[in-house]
């Protein structure tokens, strides 16, 4: 089972309006576990979000973010990642006026079963059209 780990560092005085971002590529599969590690010293001044394309995925609530001090936030998940883009955008901002801070993101990914891989021409729009009875 593939396991991904990414560190992203945000300099001091990084505003939410101009956050530090890192685009990370994953394989197609099902994200089965997510973890966000916020180290000691962040004292709630560093904020993190996980996006896919232009949509916030975690935390689920819009405008929500992860923050804290010496916390390890983790949960089991069943997030299917089978359509492009297979990238996630890790976003952090740092309101600390003195220090840069690094957040660690971890993802466990279960490969898709062989029969679950979409055909090359069967992207999301094709499958939606099929579900609506449009096309073959």
Steps between C-alpha positions, in 0.01 A plus 500: 500500500657832397561745782577866431658757730552866420651783707408857416663799666347844519708806584405736781227753417338296222140616465202285405454723194847397374564153650783256448381226262642169384345293223553128568433216258352171610412183311142408421346317793304545818644720772439288810675705766594867538722659764606859563781558749536845655814521713559660837557874475229576245265615780201519267669748265548260208193395303471214249252383237496227234345580162442314175485728198288795614314320779589467866500132599621509864390625736163442341337820619561795266732759649611247764867425561723287720693680771641431843821438689671161520198320353472200273166508318415174325200311374399207284359599165353355181576773249505364145768657284448366148444802274747768402633693667663242726666787685423654837588856595641531850443853624637660816534850630697618801398796712806466725695824467836342590537139385442280198306179572479162327185288482516131403222341293466120462273296273450124478369391162344169405535423127176477304391148411596416141135502389440842659746693283306719257569452132708770335193663344282451808573805707271654757282679243447182297395308814264779608343501154454122519338532842258755356421269208679714243725315260614140520 
